Amino acid sequence: MKQTFGSFGKTLLAAGSLLAAVSSVQAESLKIGIAGPVTGPVAQYGDMQKIGAMMAIRQINEAGGVNGQQLEGILYDDACDPKQAVAVANRIVNDDIRHVIGHLCSSSTEPASDIYEEEGVLMITAASTSPSITEKGYELIFRTIGLDSLQGSLAAAHIREHVKPERLAVIHDKQQYGEGLATTVKDLLAADGIETEMFEGVTPGDKDFSALIAKLKRNNIDFVYYGGYHPELGLILRQSREKGFDVPFMGPEGVVNSDLAAIAGEAMEGVLATAPKSFDQNPENAALTDAFKARNEDPSGPFVFPAYAAIQVMTDAIRATGETDPYALAKHLRANRFDTTIGEIGFDAKGDLTESTFMVYRLHADGSKTALSE
């Protein structure tokens, strides 16, 4: 009798330990890496991605999580540097994280995506627009933002139909994102009979653009398209105004940042830019926009809502499949459509959005923007 009780007690103890272990596994958070620039000259864009992704994680957790699990966003800083991005991607793999939002700069996202594909990590970028990232046909790489080819086509169409320049200059920052966009715009305009008088590269980090501006003046340029990020464009705009070179400029979403106004001052007024739609102005997103503002976070940045949507589709796939396996999730993402903060979206075979999210805006010196066309 005593022996029987002891065996029963041991059985209960073992069962209790097993249940505790199972409960512990179920209670573990699902870690999601958020990779992008926390430091460096374009850290502001990383902050947009962070606040969008972290707000989605916070709200999903408050609603009970996903399939019994809470989400945990873990920030990784690649400073938008390709070498650092590779180090970050390897660290994410070593940290046993299999789901990533990021990276941000295309030049960082592309080498990181090679590692994720090889190591079985699902990646959704909310900001990288270079077509070459998904042209490799990877299974695990997606994005919730449009392609440079779409953005460049929209820019070229606006220049052709509304600006009609007589002497065009196309400037870029010699990086994958900026030069790729600049080349797309130049080639599309050339196909329409608008030749580029100057196609010039500048070096990221440069502070003095006197030689470039002098050359623009000598060539009687009357419109400038710039492919790159806001720090260099801001200085070019300010120094152009100071040197009496006052012509219209246009850039991509990489210049749509309130810091552009801080650098360029009044010279920013009237700059044209392509950028994702202002999702914070959509009445359907009013409650979410208010939630950002309640935390003193700016919901108007071009990567905020795409980052929120990236978390949405990733967790929708987890919820629908009952799995966290990256390959099962990738299959689900390609086979379905999703209601998100950036609208109803779907993905093609390459992992790109099937719809464009870009519009043309006029930027203002106070940091605001006005939509011109879709």
C-alpha positions as CSV (number, residue, x, y, z in Angstrom):
1,M,0.0,0.0,0.0
2,K,2.8,2.4,0.9
3,Q,4.7,1.4,-2.2
4,T,1.7,1.9,-4.4
5,F,1.2,5.4,-2.9
6,G,4.8,6.2,-3.5
7,S,4.7,5.2,-7.1
8,F,1.5,7.2,-7.6
9,G,3.1,10.2,-6.0
10,K,6.1,9.9,-8.3
11,T,3.7,9.6,-11.2
12,L,1.9,12.8,-10.1
13,L,5.3,14.6,-9.7
14,A,6.4,13.5,-13.1
15,A,3.2,14.6,-14.7
16,G,3.3,17.9,-12.9
17,S,6.8,18.5,-14.1
18,L,5.8,17.7,-17.6
19,L,2.8,20.0,-17.5
20,A,5.1,22.7,-16.1
21,A,7.5,22.2,-18.9
22,V,4.8,22.3,-21.5
23,S,3.3,25.5,-19.9
24,S,6.8,27.1,-19.8
25,V,7.3,26.3,-23.5
26,Q,3.8,27.7,-24.4
27,A,4.5,30.8,-22.3
28,E,7.8,31.6,-24.0
29,S,7.6,34.8,-26.1
30,L,7.9,34.7,-29.9
31,K,10.9,36.8,-30.6
32,I,10.9,39.1,-33.7
33,G,14.0,40.8,-34.8
34,I,13.7,44.4,-35.9
35,A,16.8,45.3,-37.9
36,G,17.7,48.7,-39.2
37,P,19.6,51.9,-38.3
38,V,19.4,52.8,-34.6
39,T,22.5,54.9,-35.1
40,G,24.1,56.7,-38.1
41,P,22.9,59.5,-40.4
42,V,19.6,57.9,-41.3
43,A,18.6,56.6,-37.9
44,Q,15.4,58.6,-38.2
45,Y,14.2,56.1,-40.7
46,G,15.0,53.3,-38.4
47,D,12.9,55.0,-35.7
48,M,10.0,55.0,-38.1
49,Q,10.3,51.3,-38.6
50,K,10.7,50.7,-34.9
51,I,7.7,52.7,-33.7
52,G,5.5,51.0,-36.4
53,A,6.6,47.5,-35.6
54,M,6.6,47.9,-31.8
55,M,3.2,49.5,-31.8
56,A,1.8,46.4,-33.7
57,I,3.6,44.1,-31.2
58,R,2.2,46.1,-28.3
59,Q,-1.4,46.1,-29.5
60,I,-1.3,42.4,-30.5
61,N,0.0,41.5,-27.1
62,E,-2.7,43.6,-25.4
63,A,-5.3,41.6,-27.4
64,G,-4.0,38.3,-26.1
65,G,-1.0,37.6,-28.4
66,V,-0.8,35.1,-31.1
67,N,-1.9,31.5,-30.5
68,G,-1.2,31.8,-26.8
69,Q,2.2,33.5,-27.2
70,Q,3.2,37.0,-26.5
71,L,5.4,38.8,-29.0
72,E,8.8,40.3,-28.2
73,G,10.4,42.8,-30.5
74,I,14.3,42.9,-30.3
75,L,16.1,45.8,-31.9
76,Y,19.3,45.2,-33.9
77,D,21.4,48.2,-35.2
78,D,22.9,47.8,-38.6
79,A,23.5,51.6,-39.1
80,C,22.4,51.1,-42.7
81,D,25.9,49.8,-43.3
82,P,26.1,46.6,-45.5
83,K,29.0,45.1,-43.5
84,Q,27.3,45.7,-40.2
85,A,24.0,44.3,-41.7
86,V,25.8,41.1,-42.4
87,A,27.0,40.9,-38.8
88,V,23.5,41.7,-37.5
89,A,22.0,39.0,-39.7
90,N,24.5,36.4,-38.4
91,R,23.8,37.5,-34.8
92,I,20.0,37.2,-35.4
93,V,20.6,33.6,-36.6
94,N,22.8,32.8,-33.6
95,D,20.2,34.3,-31.3
96,D,17.8,31.6,-32.8
97,I,15.4,34.3,-34.1
98,R,13.5,33.1,-37.1
99,H,11.3,36.1,-37.9
100,V,12.6,39.5,-38.9
101,I,11.2,42.9,-39.7
102,G,13.9,44.8,-41.7
103,H,16.4,45.7,-42.8
104,L,15.8,49.2,-44.0
105,C,18.4,50.5,-46.5
106,S,18.4,48.3,-49.6
107,S,22.2,48.1,-49.6
108,S,22.0,46.5,-46.1
109,T,18.9,44.4,-46.8
110,E,20.3,42.6,-49.8
111,P,23.3,41.0,-48.2
112,A,21.3,40.2,-45.0
113,S,18.6,38.5,-47.1
114,D,21.2,36.1,-48.5
115,I,21.9,35.0,-44.9
116,Y,18.3,34.7,-43.9
117,E,17.4,32.7,-47.0
118,E,20.3,30.3,-46.4
119,E,19.5,29.9,-42.6
120,G,15.7,29.6,-42.8
121,V,14.7,33.1,-41.4
122,L,11.5,34.8,-42.6
123,M,12.2,38.5,-43.4
124,I,9.7,41.2,-44.3
125,T,11.2,44.6,-45.1
126,A,9.0,47.7,-44.7
127,A,11.4,50.1,-46.4
128,S,13.8,48.5,-48.9
129,T,12.7,49.2,-52.4
130,S,15.5,47.9,-54.7
131,P,14.1,45.4,-57.1
132,S,17.3,43.3,-57.0
133,I,16.4,42.1,-53.4
134,T,13.6,39.9,-54.6
135,E,14.8,39.2,-58.1
136,K,16.8,36.4,-56.7
137,G,13.7,34.4,-56.3
138,Y,14.2,33.7,-52.5
139,E,11.4,31.9,-50.7
140,L,11.6,33.7,-47.4
141,I,12.0,37.4,-48.4
142,F,9.0,39.8,-48.5
143,R,8.3,43.5,-48.4
144,T,5.4,45.7,-47.5
145,I,6.6,48.7,-49.6
146,G,6.6,49.2,-53.3
147,L,9.6,48.8,-55.7
148,D,12.0,51.4,-57.0
149,S,10.7,50.5,-60.5
150,L,7.2,51.6,-59.5
151,Q,8.5,54.7,-57.6
152,G,10.8,55.6,-60.4
153,S,8.1,55.2,-63.0
154,L,5.8,57.4,-61.0
155,A,8.5,60.1,-60.7
156,A,9.3,59.9,-64.4
157,A,5.7,60.2,-65.3
158,H,5.2,63.3,-63.1
159,I,8.3,64.9,-64.5
160,R,7.2,64.2,-68.1
161,E,3.6,65.3,-67.7
162,H,3.8,68.2,-65.2
163,V,7.4,69.5,-65.0
164,K,8.5,69.2,-68.6
165,P,12.1,70.3,-68.0
166,E,14.3,71.7,-70.8
167,R,17.6,70.9,-69.1
168,L,17.5,68.0,-66.6
169,A,20.1,66.9,-64.1
170,V,19.9,63.5,-62.3
171,I,22.0,63.3,-59.1
172,H,22.5,60.2,-56.9
173,D,24.5,59.2,-53.8
174,K,26.4,56.3,-55.4
175,Q,24.5,53.7,-53.3
176,Q,22.3,50.9,-54.4
177,Y,19.0,52.6,-53.5
178,G,19.8,56.1,-54.7
179,E,21.7,55.2,-57.9
180,G,19.2,52.6,-58.8
181,L,16.3,55.0,-58.6
182,A,18.2,57.7,-60.4
183,T,19.1,55.4,-63.2
184,T,15.5,54.2,-63.5
185,V,14.2,57.8,-63.8
186,K,16.9,58.8,-66.3
187,D,16.2,55.7,-68.5
188,L,12.5,56.1,-68.4
189,L,12.7,59.8,-69.3
190,A,15.1,59.1,-72.1
191,A,12.6,56.6,-73.6
192,D,10.1,59.5,-73.6
193,G,12.6,61.8,-75.4
194,I,13.7,63.8,-72.3
195,E,17.5,63.6,-72.2
196,T,19.6,64.0,-69.0
197,E,22.2,66.8,-69.4
198,M,24.0,65.8,-66.2
199,F,24.2,62.4,-64.4
200,E,26.4,62.9,-61.4
201,G,27.1,61.0,-58.1
202,V,27.9,62.5,-54.8
203,T,29.6,60.9,-51.8
204,P,27.5,60.2,-48.7
205,G,28.8,62.2,-45.8
206,D,30.1,65.1,-48.0
207,K,29.4,68.6,-46.7
208,D,30.5,70.9,-49.4
209,F,28.6,70.7,-52.8
210,S,30.0,73.9,-54.3
211,A,31.5,72.2,-57.3
212,L,28.3,70.3,-58.1
213,I,26.2,73.5,-57.8
214,A,28.6,75.4,-60.0
215,K,28.3,72.7,-62.6
216,L,24.5,72.7,-62.5
217,K,24.6,76.5,-63.0
218,R,27.1,76.2,-65.9
219,N,24.8,73.7,-67.6
220,N,21.7,75.9,-67.2
221,I,19.9,73.1,-65.4
222,D,16.2,73.9,-64.8
223,F,15.2,70.7,-62.8
224,V,17.1,68.2,-60.6
225,Y,16.0,64.7,-59.7
226,Y,18.0,63.4,-56.7
227,G,18.2,59.7,-55.8
228,G,19.4,59.1,-52.2
229,Y,18.7,60.1,-48.6
230,H,17.9,63.4,-46.9
231,P,21.2,64.4,-45.3
232,E,23.0,65.1,-48.6
233,L,19.9,66.6,-50.3
234,G,19.3,68.9,-47.5
235,L,22.8,70.4,-47.8
236,I,22.5,70.6,-51.6
237,L,19.2,72.5,-51.3
238,R,20.5,74.9,-48.7
239,Q,23.8,75.6,-50.5
240,S,22.0,75.9,-53.9
241,R,19.8,78.6,-52.4
242,E,22.8,80.4,-50.9
243,K,24.6,80.4,-54.3
244,G,21.6,81.6,-56.2
245,F,20.7,78.3,-57.9
246,D,17.0,78.2,-57.3
247,V,15.3,75.5,-59.4
248,P,12.8,72.7,-58.6
249,F,14.1,69.5,-57.1
250,M,12.5,66.0,-56.7
251,G,13.5,63.0,-54.7
252,P,12.2,59.6,-53.4
253,E,10.8,58.5,-50.0
254,G,14.4,58.5,-48.6
255,V,14.2,62.3,-48.4
256,V,10.7,62.5,-46.8
257,N,11.9,63.3,-43.3
258,S,11.3,66.2,-41.0
259,D,15.0,66.5,-40.6
260,L,15.2,67.6,-44.3
261,A,13.6,70.8,-43.2
262,A,16.0,71.2,-40.3
263,I,19.0,70.9,-42.8
264,A,17.6,72.8,-45.8
265,G,15.4,75.4,-44.1
266,E,13.3,77.4,-46.4
267,A,15.1,75.8,-49.4
268,M,13.0,72.7,-48.8
269,E,9.7,74.5,-49.7
270,G,8.2,73.0,-52.9
271,V,10.5,70.0,-53.2
272,L,8.7,67.2,-55.0
273,A,8.9,63.6,-53.7
274,T,7.5,60.2,-54.2
275,A,6.6,58.3,-51.0
276,P,4.1,55.8,-49.7
277,K,0.6,57.0,-49.2
278,S,-0.1,59.0,-46.0
279,F,-1.7,56.1,-44.2
280,D,-2.0,58.2,-41.1
281,Q,-4.5,60.4,-42.9
282,N,-6.8,57.4,-43.7
283,P,-9.9,57.7,-41.6
284,E,-9.8,53.9,-41.1
285,N,-6.5,54.4,-39.3
286,A,-7.7,57.2,-37.0
287,A,-7.6,55.2,-33.8
288,L,-4.1,53.9,-34.5
289,T,-2.9,57.3,-35.5
290,D,-4.2,58.6,-32.2
291,A,-2.4,55.8,-30.3
292,F,0.9,56.9,-31.9
293,K,0.3,60.5,-30.9
294,A,-0.7,59.5,-27.4
295,R,2.9,58.1,-27.1
296,N,4.4,61.2,-28.6
297,E,5.3,59.2,-31.7
298,D,5.0,60.7,-35.2
299,P,2.8,58.4,-37.3
300,S,3.5,60.3,-40.6
301,G,6.8,58.8,-41.5
302,P,6.8,56.8,-44.7
303,F,7.9,53.5,-43.0
304,V,5.7,53.6,-39.9
305,F,2.5,52.0,-41.3
306,P,4.4,49.6,-43.6
307,A,6.3,48.3,-40.5
308,Y,3.0,47.9,-38.6
309,A,1.6,46.0,-41.6
310,A,4.7,43.8,-41.8
311,I,4.0,42.6,-38.2
312,Q,0.3,42.2,-39.1
313,V,0.8,39.9,-42.0
314,M,3.5,37.9,-40.2
315,T,1.2,37.3,-37.2
316,D,-1.9,36.7,-39.3
317,A,0.0,33.9,-41.1
318,I,1.1,32.4,-37.7
319,R,-2.5,32.6,-36.4
320,A,-4.0,31.1,-39.6
321,T,-1.5,28.2,-39.9
322,G,-0.9,27.5,-36.2
323,E,2.8,27.4,-37.0
324,T,5.9,29.6,-36.6
325,D,7.9,27.7,-39.2
326,P,9.2,30.3,-41.7
327,Y,8.5,28.1,-44.8
328,A,4.9,27.4,-43.8
329,L,4.4,31.2,-43.2
330,A,6.0,32.1,-46.5
331,K,3.7,29.7,-48.3
332,H,0.7,31.2,-46.6
333,L,1.8,34.8,-47.3
334,R,2.0,34.1,-51.1
335,A,-1.4,32.3,-51.2
336,N,-3.6,34.8,-49.4
337,R,-4.6,38.5,-49.1
338,F,-4.5,40.5,-45.9
339,D,-6.4,43.4,-44.4
340,T,-3.7,45.8,-43.0
341,T,-3.1,49.4,-42.1
342,I,-1.8,50.0,-45.6
343,G,-4.9,48.5,-47.2
344,E,-5.7,45.0,-48.5
345,I,-2.5,43.6,-49.8
346,G,-1.2,40.4,-51.4
347,F,2.3,39.2,-52.5
348,D,3.5,37.9,-55.8
349,A,5.8,34.9,-56.3
350,K,8.8,37.0,-55.6
351,G,7.5,38.4,-52.3
352,D,6.7,41.8,-53.6
353,L,3.4,43.6,-53.1
354,T,0.9,43.2,-55.9
355,E,-0.2,46.9,-55.6
356,S,1.8,50.1,-55.6
357,T,1.7,52.3,-52.4
358,F,3.4,55.4,-53.8
359,M,2.1,58.9,-54.5
360,V,3.7,62.2,-55.5
361,Y,3.9,64.9,-52.8
362,R,5.0,68.5,-52.5
363,L,7.1,69.0,-49.4
364,H,7.0,72.1,-47.2
365,A,9.5,73.9,-45.1
366,D,7.5,73.2,-41.9
367,G,7.9,69.4,-42.5
368,S,4.4,68.8,-43.9
369,K,3.5,67.5,-47.3
370,T,0.7,67.9,-49.8
371,A,-0.4,65.0,-52.0
372,L,-0.4,65.9,-55.8
373,S,-1.3,62.6,-57.5
374,E,-1.4,58.9,-57.3
